[in-house]
């Protein structure tokens, strides 16, 4: 064999070895939608919102990672269930920064209720262990999952309420129906308010705050001035397909839902919002609030904050609203006005919208006479040392309603 043929054969053998190694890696690193039966336990994510990748299993240790399909870069959303054939402990190892500061959230009832594993704040968690009872499904997540089923169950309490109108934003090609809620006490309101959520599918904590917001307006007359003077529109799932499929949503390819407000929208929901909201709002939109969750852990993420606008007039109104919100957050999650992130700071810079306008920017530029259009970030687990819970998220929703009423009263007085 001459030297050139020898080099060619060695090269082909190397390529075959690399291809074999790649196939082995793909076999081990797989999304779990159904069930596996390795070593006497099942790992599954075959339910709405489910998401997990199994990297490897060695005896009682499972190496896991979030499934980051359909996005660019990395993100941290995961949600899976485990059932064991017998009582046994298991250890779960995650990549860095994919476990919240109070550990994973745990559900013992099929995802109906959730609690954090730890009562005290943890730093730098990369693994956790759990002792499983035989034949009982235990679910784990990096937050408190909230899907369309949760929303339907909540709204069932108000289907006959005279102020509530449950409407459809659009019907998706997938078959999912994207809901929106109108709260309208007065047939001739002074103005209108819109709340949006889940532009990023994984940001589920905001929906619990929305529950508290709705409940505070409907079940009490505490904010009667707000409901008498304003019609309120809530769109709880902008990326409903992503929510149900268990997607990250953040940095989605070819572009993020919250960057789909420039040019021609490519997503059905953002296109529907751009068609519906200006016609609904006309010249009467006073406040638009887009609700998000920040990063999972680390500096700048584990706190409640507003994202400052690049429009000077809106930025002034945001500062006023932040001061009021600080005063009203005495019951649920605490908020500091100084945590408002001004435009030009940290990630809040012009380049962050290089792919297209966000919902907030689109409202500012396209909905006439809007008084305040801003973005609120609600942390997943740790709010500056305060442990986030379903209860204090819902209480924060009520505090948010009070802040809106106080703020809009101050706007009215200046007219």
N, C-alpha and C positions, 0 to 999 in steps of 0.2 A: 504494500500500500504506500503510495507516495505521500509526501508530507501534506500536500493540499487536501487530499482526500481524508487523511487522518484528522486534520483540523476540522474539516466539515463534519465528519462523524462525531467527533467530540462535542462540537457545537450543537448538533442535533440531539445528542444524548442529554446535554445540559438543559436544552429547551424542554425535553420530555420530562425531566426531573422537576423543573420549575412548574410545568403544567400540572403534574401529579400533585405537587405540594399545594398548588392553588385550588385544585378540586377538593383536596382534603380540608383546606381552610374553609371553603364554601360550605362543605357538609357540616362542619362543626359550628360555624357562625350562621345560624339560620333563624329567621323570624318564626315565632311559635304562634300559630293561629289556632290549630287544633290541639292535640294532646301528644305528649311523649310519655314513654313508659321506661324510664331509665332508673335502675337501682331501686325500684320499689316506690317511686313517686311520680306524679304527673305535674308537668309545668304547662300551663295553658293560658292563652289570651284570646280565646274564641268568644268574646263578648264585646258589646259596644264599648269603644274606648280602649280596648286591650292593645298592649304594645310591649314586646320584650324580644331580645335576642339572647340565645344561649350560646356562649362561647365554648365552654367545656364543663364536664362534670367528672369529678374525681372523688369517689366514695361519698362522703357527706358534705362536700363543698361544691357549690355551683358558681361559676363565673358568668356574670350577666352584663348586658349593655343595652341602652336604649336603641330601638330601631329608628334610624334617622333617614329612612327612605324618603325620596321626593324633596329633600332639602339640600342646600349647599352648606358646607361646614358641619358643625356639631351642635347638638342640643341635648336635653336631659330628661325628656318625658318618658316614663315607663309605668306600666300597670299590668299585673299578671296575677294568676291564681296558682295555688299549690294544693294537691291532695296526696296524702301518703297512705300506704296500705297498712301501716302499723305506727304506733307511737314512736317518734324519733326526732332528734334534733337535726337541723340543717343549717349550713352556713352559706351566706350569699356575699359574693365579692363583686363590687362595681368599679368602673373606672373612676378616677378622681372627680370629685365635685358633682356626683350624680345622686347623692343621698342628702336629704334636707338636714338642717341643724337639730331637729328633734327626732331624727331617725326616720324610717319609712312610716307611712300611715298604714293602718291595719284595719281590715274589715272581716268580721266573723259571720256576717249575715248576707253574703253574696253581693256586697257593694252598697247595701242600703244605708249603713252608718259607718263612720270612720273615726279613728283616734290615732294620735302619734304614739310611736313605740316608747319614747322617752319623755319624762316630765321636765328634765333639765337640759339646758342647751349643750349641744355637742359641737365640736369643731373638727373639721377635716375627716368626717366619716367616709370610709371606703368599703365597709362591710358591716353586716349585722347577722345575728343568729336567732333562730326561733325553734321552740320545741313543739312539734306538731302532734295533735291528737289524730288517731287513725280515722280515715274515711270522712274527714270534715274539711271542706274547702276553706282555705284561708287566702284572702287577697291582700296584696301589697301594692302600694303606689307611692310616687313622690309628692302627691297632693291628695286632695279629696275629689275623686273623679265626679264629673257632672255631665250627663248626656241628655239627649232629648227625653228619655224616660223620666229622669229626675224633674225636668221642666214640666212635662205633662202631668206628673203626679202633683206637683205644687199648684199648677194652674187649675186643676180639678176642683180646688177649694173655692174658686172664684168664677166659675163658668156662668153662674146665674146672677152675678153681681151687676147692678145697673150701670156702674161706671166703667166696667171692663168690656173691651171688645177684643177678642182674639182673632187675628187676621193672618193672612198669608202674604209674605213678601214675594216669594216665587217658588216654583216647583222645579227641583233640580233633575237633571238627566238621570241621576242615580235612583230617582223615585222619592228622595227625601223632600219633605215639605218644610220650607224655612218659615218659622212663625214670627210674628211681631205682635206686640201688645199695645193697645191704646188705652190710656186711662183718661176718661173724659167725663167730668162731673157737670160742667157747664156747657151747654150747646153753643155758646158764643164766648169762648175764652179770650182773654186779653192777648195771650201769646202761646208759644209752643216750646217744648223741651224734647230733646232726643237723647237717648242713651243707647250705645252700641257696645257689644262684647264679642269676644272670641274671634276677632280678626285672625288671631293665632290660636289654632285648635286646642293646644295644650293648656291654655291659661284659664283653668276651670274655677279658680277661687273666686273670681269676680261674680259668678252666677249666684253664689250664696249671698253676696252683698246685694245683688239685685232682688233676691227674694225678700230680704229685710226691707229694702226700699219700697217694694210694692206693698208688703204687709203693713208698713207704717202708714201708707197713704189710704189704704182701703179699710183696715180694721179699726182705725182710730180717727178722730177728727182733730188730731193734734196739729196737722198741717193743712187745715181747712182753707186757709188763704191760698196756698199753693194749688190745691186741686180746684178751687173755685175760679182761679184766674188763668190756669194753664192746662192745655192738653199735653199729655206726656206720651211719647212713643218710645217703646223699648224693642230693640232688635237683639235678642240674647245669643244668637249663633250666626255670625257672619260666615264662618267656615264650617257649616254643619256637616258636610261630608267628612271633613278632616276630624271633627269631634267624634263622629260615629265610627270612623275607621281607625281611630287611635293614632293619628298622625301628629308629628311635632307642630307643623303649621308655620312656625317661625322660619324665615328665609326659604320659603317654599320655592321650588323651581317650576316654571320659568320666572315667576316673581311672586313676592309676598302679597297676600290679600290686602295688607295695609300699605301697599305701594301700588295698588291697582286703580288709583283714582286719577291717572293721567292718560291722555290719548284715549284709545278704545279699551275699555275694561275687558279682561280675558276671563273673568269668573262671573258666573251667573248671578251671584248675590251682590257683588259690588256694582255690576251693571244695573241690577234692579234698584239698588239704593240710589244710584245717581239719577235714575229715571223718576223714582217715586218721591224722594225727600224734597226736592225744590218745589214740586207741584203741591205737596202736602203743606210745606212750611210757608210758601209764598214769601211775604215780607215780615212774618210774625215769629221767626225763630229767635228766641232769646238766649238759649243755652244748649250747647251740644257737648256731651261728655262721652269720650271713647275710653272704655275700661280695659285695662291690661294687667298682666303680671310681669315682673321683671325677671332677671336671672334667678337661679335657684339659691345660690349661696355666695357669700363674698361681699366685699365693700361695694356700696352703692346699690345693692340688690335687696338686702334684708331690712327694708323700711318701706313705709307708705309715702308716696310722693306724687306731686304733679309735675308734668313735663312742660317746661316753659315754651311759649310761642316765639317765633322770630318776628311776628307782627307786633310792633311797639304798643299799639292800642290794646290788643288782646293781652299782651304781657302785663300791662297795668291792671287789667281786670282780673287776671289770674292771681296776682299778688293780693288783691282785695279778697278774692274768694278763698285763697289759702289761709288768710288771717281769720276769716269767719269759720272755716272748717276746723281750724285748730281749737276754736272756742266751743264748737259743738261736739267734738269727739271725746265725750266724757264717759260713754257707756261701752262702746265696742273697741275697735282698734284705735290706738292713739295716733295723732298726726301732728307734726310740727310744721308751721308755716315756713320755717327756714329750710325745710327739706325740698322745697320747690327747686327743680333743676333748671336753671336759666338756659336759654338758647345760647349756644357757643361753649357750653360746659360738657365735659365727659363725652358721652356718645351723642348728645343732643346738638348736632352740628348739621350744616347744610348737606354734607355728603351722605348723611343717613337716609336721605330721600332721593338719592341719585337714580334709583330705578323707577321712581314715580312718586306722586303725591300720596301722603297718608290721608285717612278720612278727615282728620282734624284740619289739615291744610286745605283740602278740597272744600270743606264747609266754609272756611274763612274766605276763600276766593270765589265761591259760587253761590252761596246762600246770602241774600241781601240782608243787611242790617242786623246780623247776628251779634249779640252782645258779648258772648263768651263761648269759645270753642277750645276745649282743652283735653288733655289726656291724663288719666289717673292710673297709677301703677300700684297694685295691691300685692304684697309679698305672699309667697306660698306658705311658709312655715314660721319664720322668725321676723317679727316686727320690732327691731331694735331691742331684743331681749324678751319681748312679749310673744307668747306662744299663740299662733293663729288657730282659731277653732271655728267650727260652723256657727256657734253661738255668737262669738264676737264679730264675725263677718256679717251676720244678719243684723246685729246691733249697729255696726258701722253703716249699713245700708239705711237705717233709720236716721242716724246722725247726719248722713249725707243729704237726706231729704230736708232736714232742718237747716243745714248750711245753704242749700239751694233757696229755701224760702227766705231766709235772712238776706242773702245776697240779692235776690230779685226784688225784694222790698226796697233795698237801698238804691237799686237801679231805677225803680219806679219813682222814688222820691225826687230823683234828679231830673226827671223829664218835665 
